[in-house]
Amino acid sequence: MHSGPEVAYVQKGEISVKFVGQAAKVYKTGDSYQIPPNVLHSTVAGPQGAAVLATWVMK
């Protein structure tokens, strides 16, 4: 969890993002996603790993 939004782009591989109380969502090469501030979540790289470019705005 972080105090500002996260914006990410999957450069290679895949990543699974899970929010509390929801099913995990898989993002693959070329996908992007946003995570709002103060939302509990977890991210896990796929079986072949992943390269993700992510930015956070901290308040």
C-alpha positions as CSV (number, residue, x, y, z in Angstrom):
1,M,0.0,0.0,0.0
2,H,1.3,3.5,-0.8
3,S,0.0,7.0,-0.2
4,G,-0.1,8.0,-3.9
5,P,-1.1,6.4,-7.2
6,E,1.0,3.8,-9.0
7,V,1.1,3.7,-12.8
8,A,2.9,0.8,-14.4
9,Y,3.7,-0.6,-17.9
10,V,4.7,-4.2,-18.5
11,Q,7.7,-4.2,-20.7
12,K,8.3,-8.0,-20.8
13,G,6.7,-11.1,-19.4
14,E,3.6,-10.9,-17.2
15,I,2.6,-9.8,-13.8
16,S,-0.3,-10.7,-11.5
17,V,-1.9,-7.9,-9.4
18,K,-4.3,-8.9,-6.6
19,F,-6.4,-6.5,-4.6
20,V,-7.9,-7.6,-1.2
21,G,-11.2,-9.3,-1.8
22,Q,-10.8,-9.5,-5.6
23,A,-9.4,-12.1,-8.0
24,A,-5.9,-11.5,-9.3
25,K,-5.7,-9.8,-12.7
26,V,-2.8,-10.7,-15.1
27,Y,-1.1,-8.1,-17.2
28,K,1.1,-9.1,-20.1
29,T,3.8,-7.4,-22.3
30,G,2.4,-4.1,-23.6
31,D,-0.3,-3.8,-20.9
32,S,-0.5,-0.9,-18.4
33,Y,-2.3,-0.6,-15.1
34,Q,-3.0,1.9,-12.3
35,I,-3.3,1.3,-8.6
36,P,-5.1,4.0,-6.6
37,P,-3.6,5.4,-3.4
38,N,-4.0,3.5,-0.1
39,V,-5.3,0.3,-1.6
40,L,-3.8,-2.9,-0.2
41,H,-2.5,-5.1,-3.0
42,S,0.2,-7.6,-4.0
43,T,2.1,-8.1,-7.3
44,V,3.8,-11.3,-8.5
45,A,5.9,-11.8,-11.6
46,G,4.8,-14.6,-13.9
47,P,6.7,-17.9,-14.3
48,Q,9.1,-16.5,-16.8
49,G,9.6,-13.3,-14.8
50,A,8.7,-9.7,-15.8
51,A,10.1,-6.3,-16.5
52,V,7.8,-3.5,-15.3
53,L,8.3,0.3,-15.5
54,A,6.4,1.8,-12.6
55,T,6.0,5.3,-11.1
56,W,4.6,6.4,-7.8
57,V,3.4,9.8,-6.7
58,M,4.0,10.0,-3.0
59,K,2.0,12.5,-1.0
